[in-house]
C-alpha cells in the first residue's frame, strides 16, 4: 500500500491526527514592551554628623552583642545555623535533666520520692557530676557545645577576611579578641554554669529545703561553680586558639574534639597498661575533673598530686591564650 | 596639632619603605595629603594596596614613618575614629540586610542604636541604596556591594576616606554613581584617597593625582601641571581639517612647533614642547587658513600618556 500526501494545500495525515495546521497561515507574535528602568544616577546630598562617638566599652559591647545575640536572632547579628541553635538548646535541656526528676521526687514523696531524690538530689557527687561527670556531660554535651560555638568564631573571619571590618575601625586587636572570648565564655557559661545553678536552686525549691540545708551545701555548690567557671575558661581558651589557627570552622571544631577526646583516650590507655595516672595531666578534662574533685571535697580518682593538674591547667590555658594572641596579632597583617 | 608650627596634614608619609623579603613593595615614598580627592594611580602591582595597608596599620613600614592625623596607625587604632576604609577585597556579612550591616558597623564606632539607624539610613540614601536597604547584602550586585562598602565607610562621618579600587567590577551606571559620590565627598572638604589602575576613572573624579610605579613615587600634584612639567616629552595636538598640508606649512614656521605629521587622511598632528604657547597661536593660524576644522584634540594631555611618559622615565632613570 502506498502512502500519499497532498502537497497541494490539503491537510497532511499528521495534521489530521493532531487536528492542527502548522500555524503559518495566521502567524502572529506578541512582544512585551519593557518599561523597566535600566538604572538611575541618584542625587547625592551628604549630611555631616555632629554627634560624638561613644567610648571604648560601647564599641566593645557592640562586638559582644553581635556574637551573642546571633544565637537568638540573626537580624543584625552573627549568623548561627538553625541546627546549631537547635543543638545548643538540646544540650541545655539535656543539662537540666535532673530538674524534672527532682520535681517528680517532690510530687511522689515517700519511698519512691526518696529514691529519686537520692539519685538526683544535691550531694557532693551529683554537684560534681552536674559539671564534671564524664557521661553524658563531658563526653557529649560540653565538648560538642564548645565545638559548635567556637568553631567559626575567628576562623570565619580568617576565611572571609571580615576581621578587616573590625580592624579598620577604632577596635584594637585586644578588644576584638577579648570580646570574642567573652562571647564564647558567656554562651558556654549560660549552658554549663547556669544549668548548674538551676539544678541547685530547683533542688532547694522542690524539696522545700531550709537554711540549714543551704548552709551545708552552699560551700559545695560554690566549689562546683568555680570548677564550672574554670571549665568554661579552659574550653574557651583551647577552642578559640584552634579557631584562630584555622580557616575552617570544621577544622577548629574537629580539632577541639580531638584534643579533648584524644588526650583522654591516650591517658586512659596508659593508665590501663601501666596503672599510672600521671599522663592524665595532658587531658584538659581530667585536670578539670581532678581540680573539681578537690573543690567539692571528693576523694580524687587520680594518683598524681593535685598540683600537677593545676599546673597543667595553667599551662594549657597559657599556651592557648599565647597562640590566640599571636594569631590575632597577625590577622589581616599580610606578608610580614 | 602642629609640628614646628606647621599644621599636620591628614596623611603624611616620610621616606616610607616596605620590603617583603627581597621584594620592594614601597620604596622611600614621601607625601603629604590634606583635603579633596586624590587619585592614587599605578599599574597592578605598583604598590597602591601596600600603600593603603601601611596607612591602615596592616603593614609595618620597614623604614620611615606613617602618620594619620599625626598618629602612627601601626601602634594606635585611634585614627580609625576619623577614617573610613573601603578595602578592595573586603567581604561583607551576606546574611544581613544593608541596613543591619551598616548600622552594626556604626555601633562599632560607639553610636547608640537610634544614632546608628538614623545615620545608616542617611548614608544608604546618599549612595543610592535607600530603596533596597532591607534586602540581604548577599543578593546585591557587585556595584551595589561596592556602594554598601562605601556606606559603611561613611557611616561615622570620617574626615579621611580611603577607597581601594572602589570601581572594580562595577557596571557603567554604578561607576558613574560611585564617581559622583566620591566627587561630592571631596566637595564636602573630606580627604578622599581613591586608587585605581584604570586611568580614565581617576581622570573623571579628580585632577589631583599620585602616581606610583614599582613602589616608587613617580609624581604628585595636578594632572595638567605634571604634564606641563614634562617638557622633555613632546606634546601633540591633533587637528582634523580639510587640507592638513596647507595648515602644516603655516604651523611649521612658528617657534613652539618643531614637527608635524599626517597620521591619517584629513588629520594633522603638531608636535610641540610648549603646549600652552602652541595653543595660543592656534586660533590665528586657523583663521588665516580659512579652513573648516572638525576637531582639535590633545592626545598627550591625559593620564594614559602621562603614565606612559613617567614610567618610561622611571625605567630609563
Interface residues (C-beta under 8 A of the other chain):
Chain A: X38 X39 X40 X41 X42 X44 X45 X46 X47 X48 X49 X51 X53 X54 X55 X56 X58 X59 X62 X63 X66 X74 X75 X76 X77 X79 X160 X161 X162 X164 X165 X166 X167 X168 X169 X170 X171 X172 X332 X333 X334 X335 X336
Chain B: X20 X53 X56 X57 X58 X59 X60 X77 X78 X80 X81 X83 X85 X87 X89 X90 X91 X92 X93 X95 X96 X100 X103 X104 X105 X107 X108 X109 X110 X111 X112 X115 X119 X122 X126 X127 X128 X152 X153 X154 X156 X157 X171 X173 X174 X176 X177 X180 X181 X184 X185 X188
